[in-house]
Amino acid sequence: MNDSPAVRWTVLVLVALMMFFAYMFVDVMSPLKSLVETNLGWDSGVFGKYAASEYILTVCGFLILAGILLDKLGVRFSGILSAGLMVLGAGIKFIGISDWFQATGFAQWLGSWWVAMPASAKMAALGFMIFGCGCEMEGTNVSKILAKWFKGKEMALAMGLEMAIARLGVFAVMWIAPIISAKSGGTITAPLGFCGALLCVGLLNFIIFAFMDSKFDRQLVAAGLATEEKSPEDEFHVSDLGIIFKSKMFWIVALLCVLYYSAIFPFQRYATNFLEETLSIDAASAAQLFSLFPVLAMCLTPLLGIFLDRVGKGASMLMAGATIMIVCHLSFAFLLPVFPQKWFALLLIIVLGVSFSLVPAALWPSVPKIIDEKVLGSAYCLIFWVQNIGLCLVPMLIGSLRKSTGSYFVPMLVFSSFGVLAFLFSLLLKKEDRAKGYGLELPNIRN
């Protein structure tokens, strides 16, 4: 089936749409931060804890379990399970911020229990934790699906297009969430419910994909390219995780990943409010301005995928992406407050989008070159696990710094420092590739 371009690209669309809907749900409350503070009584510290909650369960070991499930039970089971977790988490989060829930006795008890956070924030965080498990598991699952269906073909292009479609979700929600909220009388539940309904559509997409992938596996068996049961040598064992943990290249990639993404995704949570205050504009205008961040990345990532497939230079692209990110965050810290012009902010946002094209486009197609295929799912999950440790801690750090300093200057310096460290690891990655010959600078398409 994957020899047919129409079929394998249909698979790409099905799984990429799920991630498009997931990215919309992840950031649906980011352009509404000011409204959340007014309507729900959250401050920046509470918002930071809520943002961090997406990664808490994944950091506590769920992603390791997800990798084992993915390699043991396959992409179909893992895909439907993770999509179901996203829908469940979205439902709990929707309940948590609804007016009727906050009027219940349970909400009053919940607000006084444990840490001093509003009941709405605690319930939303619980839902976001469950959603985060499904979202992160699905992200690794999609990577393995594309590695399977595009093996020896346009793998980097496929992964680039998937990332581009997913990032379109960030662009879309920065526009749609404020509009839906305004049309519904300034509520938060309306945009949240809309994005939750889209997740249900994504679940249906994965059910359709499961039927296609099952047929594909039967074809591989019939063609003698796979067997019904794996041999003991090909069968995944939990002890195989040691192969990953002992890999120096795995740790270089994982640490580069956590440092880079810790300066991107937590920044997205606060970017609208940062622009709102720095440029003295309203929240909707700030959200629309920042919505352009993923647009250039969305356009460039597939082109960079074609370049990687045909020319290579993956390690060099990682270095360039980290360098651009450092320059952008330092400019946000030092230059934009001095020249608070929309055109200048837009320029920085678009250039940061270039960085967000270079690094992911080169990073994820490189993993199959350094990790054995039978543990590939676990490798992706473990990279996400290391990444999520940073994504869990950094929003709380940024929220705390924002609350204590009253400005975004120090948080921007923190983001810049992550970029510097990511650049150093990209240098180390290129050095190891040159010494060991992993082929990170070589093209993906086999002649």
N, C-alpha and C positions, 0 to 999 in steps of 0.2 A: 504493500500500500504506500509506503513512503517513497517509492520510485515515482509515484504520481505527484507532480507539483501541486495540483489542485487539492489532493487529499491531505498532504502534509501541511500545506498552508492553512487549510481549514482547521486542522488540529491546533495550529498556532493561534488562530483567531479565537477558538473556543476557550483555550486556557488563558490567553492574554486578556480577554474581556473580564474574566474573574478577577485578575489582578488590577484591572482598571477600576472595577467596582470597589475592590478592597482599598486601593489608594484613595478613592473618594471618601470612603468611610473613615479612614485613618485621620484625614485632615478636615473633616466636616465641621469641627468646632474651632479650628484655628482662626478662620476669618471672623468668628463670632466671639472672640475672647472678651472684648469689652462688654458685649451683651451678656455673656456668661457671668461675668463679675457683677453686673447689675441685677440680673434676674435670679441668679442662683446663689449669690453671695460668696463666690469664690474669689480669693486673691491670687497673686502670681505664684505664691508658694503652693497653694492648693492645686492650681492649674498645672504646675510642674510635677506634682505627685501623680495627678491624674494622667498626664502625658507619659510618665515613666511606667505606669501600671501596665501598659501594653506589653512590656517585656519581662515583667516580674516572673511569671510562671515559666517562660521559656528559659530564662537564666537559671531558674531553680532546677532545671534538668529536663523539662519537657522536650526541648529540641534534641537532646541526646536520644530520648525515647522515640521521638519522631523519625530520626535518622535510622534507627534500628527497624522500626515499622516499615519505613520506605524501602529499605534494602531486603527485608524479609518478606513483606506482603505485596510489594509492588506499587506502581504509581496510581492504579485505579482505586484501590482501597484507600490509600493515603489521600488522594485527591478529594474523594467524596467525604471522607472523615473531616479533613481540614475545612472544606467548604461548609459542612454542617456546623462545625465549631464557630465559624465566623457568623453564621446566621443566628446561632444561639446567643453568642456574646452581644451581637447587635441588639437583639430583643431585650436582654437584661439592661443594657445601657439605656435603651429607649424608655424602659419602665422607670429607671432611676431618676431621670430628669423630668418626668411627667408631673404635672400639677397634682393629679389625683394620688400618686404615690407619696408625694411629700406631705399630703394631708393625713396619711395613715398613722396609726399608733406605732407600727413597726418602724416607720421612717423617723419618728421622734426618738425611739429607743436607739436606733442605729446611729443617729447623730450624736448621742451622748456616749456611745460605746467606743472603747479603745482610744484611738487618736482623735484629736480635736479637728475634725473635718465635717462639713455639712453631709447629711445623709445622702443627698443627691450625688455628691462627689464620690462617696464610698461605693454606692451602687453602680455608678458609671464606671468607676475603676474596676470593679468586679467584672462587669461585662466586657470592658476593654481588655482585661487580662485573658479572658476566654477567647475573645476575638483575636487577640495577639497570638495565641497559640495556633489558631487555625491559619492566620495570615502568614506567619513565619514558616509554618510547615508547608503551606501551599507554595510559598516562594521557592523553597528548595525542591519541592515536588515538580514545579514547572521547569526548573533548570534541568532536572533529570529527564523529564518528558522530552524536552527539546534536544537534549544530548542523544536520546534514544532515536527519535524520529528523524533527526537531521545529521546523524552520524555519517561522516565522509561527504557531507553536502554543505549547504550554506549555514552552518551552525552558528557562527558569530553574527551573521545577518539576522537569523531567526531570533537569537537572544537579544540582539539590538532592537529589533522590531517589537518584541515582547516588552522590553523596558520602555520603549517609546510609547506604546499604547498604555502601559501602566501609568506613566508620568502624565499622560493626558488627563488622567483622573485628578491629579493635583490641580492642573489648570482649570478643569471643569468645575471642581468643587469650590474654588476660590471665587468664581463668578456665580455659580448656582446657589450655594448656601445662603449668601446675603439676600439674593433675590427672593428665594422661597421663604426665608424668614420674614422679609418685609411684606410679602404678599399675604402671609398668614398672621399679620398683626404683631410682628416682632417676637415670634416664638422660636425656640431652639428645637422643639420636638418635630416640627414639620420637615426641615432639611434632614434631620437624623432619620426620620421614618422613610423619607424618599430614598436615601442611600441604603437603608436596610432592605428595602424592597428590591433594589438592584442586586444585592447580595443573593437573594433568593433566585434571581435569574441566573446568576453565576453558578449556583448549585445545580441548576438544571443543565447548564452547559457541561459540567463535569460528568453528569450522568450520561449525556450523549457521547462525550469523549470515551467513557468507559467501554461502551459498546464497540466503538471504532478500534480502541487499543486491544480489546480482546480478540477481534478478528485479525489484527496485525500480528499478534503473538501466534495465532494458529497458522498464519501464512509462513512465519519464520520457522516454525516446527516442520511444516510440510516441505519447505525448501531446504531443510537440513542445516539451517543457520542457527537453530536453537533446539533444545530438547524440552520435553514436558517437565522433566525433573532435572535439577542441576546436579552435576557431579559433586562429590565431596570437596574437590578442589575449587569449584566455582561457587559453592554454597556459602552464603554469608554467615559468619559466626560473630558473636559479640566480642570475642577475643581479637577479632580483626580491627577493632577500634584502636588497639595498640599500634597497628601499622600507621594509622593516621597521626596519633599523638607523638610517635617517634620521628615523624617526618619534619625536617628543618624547614622545607619549603612550605608545608602546611602552616607552620607558626608564622612564617614571614607574611604569607598571604592573609592569614587571619588577623594578625595585628595591624597590617596595612589597612585591611578592611574596616576594623573597628575604629581606628583613628580617623580615617577619611569620612565614614558615614556619621561619626559622632559630631562632625562639623557641618553636616548637611541636614539630616532629619530633625535633630533638636532645633536647629536654626529655623526650619520651616514652621515649627510650632509657635515661635515668637516673632517671626518675620513681619507679619501683618501689624502687630502691636508696635514693633520697632519702627516701621515706616510711618505708622500713624503718629507717633510721638516725634520722630526726628524731622519729618516733613510738615508736621502740623496739618494733617489731612484727616478726613473721616475714615472709619474702619472699612467701609465698602470700597472706597477709592484705593486704600492701601492694599486690600485683598486683591483687587483687580490689577493693581500694579505688580504685585508679587506673583500673580498668576502667570505672568510671562516667563518666570524662571524656568519651568520645564519645557517651554515651547521650542527653544533652540536645541535643547538637549533631545527633545522628541524628534526633531528633524535630523540632527547630526548623528545620533546613535546608530540608525540603520546604515548610513553612509560609512561610518567608522567600522561597522560590522563587515561591510563589503571590503573595505580596505584591509581589515584583519584577515578575512578569508583568503584574499588574493595576494597580499603583500606581507602582512605580519606586523612586526614592530610593537607587539603588545606591551612589553616591559617599558619601552620608551614612552608610550602613551600614558602609562601610569605616572611616570615622573612629571610629564607635562601637566597632567590634570591636577596633581598635588600642588605644583608651583602656582597655577592659576588660582586655586582656591586660597592660598596664602595671601596673594595680592588682593583678592576681593575682600576678604574679611578684615585685613588691615585698613583697606579703604573705607569699609563700613565704620570702623572704629575711629579713624582719624580724619578722613576727608569729607564724608557725607555730612557730619554735624556742622562742619565749617561752610560747606557749600550745599545747603539743603534744597537742592533742585530736583524735580521729578525726573528730568532727562538724565541727570547724572546717576540717580538711583536706578533708573531703568537700565542704563548702560552696565552698571555693576551687576545687576541681577542677570542680565543676558550673558555677560561674560562668565559669571558663576555657572550658568547653564552649560557653557562649553566644557567646563571642568566636569560637570555632572554627566557629560557625554563620554569624555575620554576615559575616566576611571572605570565605571561599570562595564562599558563596552569591551574593555580589555581584560578586566578582572575575571568575570564569570566564565568566559570561554577558555580561560587559561587553566582552570581547575582540572578538567579532564586530562590535561597534559601532564599533571604532576601526581595524580591520584589514580589508583587502580579502579577499574570500572565497577567491580563487585562491591566496593565500599564508597562509591561516588556519592550516593544519597546521604550516607552518614557524614561524609566529608563536607558536603554543602551544609548540612544541618549543624555540624560542629563549627564551621566558619560563622554561620548565623548566630550560633550560641555565643561565641566569643564577641561577635559584633553587638549582640543584644545586651551584654554586660555593660558596655559603654552606653548604649541607647537607653538603658534603664537608669543609669546613674547620672548621665549628663543633663537631662531635663531638670532633675531635682537640683543639681548644682547650679544651672543657669537660673532657675526660679529663685533659689536662695540668694545668689549674687545680685540678681535684679531687685529683689526685695530689700536687701541690706544696703546696696549702693544707690538705689533709686534711678539708675541709668543702665544703658546697654553697653557702655564703654568696656567695662571689664569682661562681660560675657563674650564680646567680639574678640578680645585679646585671647581668651581661652580657646575659641574656635580657631583662631590663627595658629596657636601653638600646636593644636592637633594636626593642622596641615603641615607644619614643619616636621613633625615626627613621621607623618605619613610619607613625606618626601624621602626621608632618610631610609625608611623601610623599602621604598621603591628602588633606591640605589642598591640596597643589599640584595633585593630580588633579581635585579639585572646582573649583578655580579655572580650570584649563584647559578643563574641560567647560563651564563657564559662559561662557567667552570664545569657544570654537569651536563649541559646540552639537553635541557628539557624542551627546547623548541618554542619558547615563548615569543621569540622574535620572528618565527617562521609562519608562513600562511597556513590556514586550516584546511583549505581544499586540497585534496590529494589528486595529483595528475595521473 
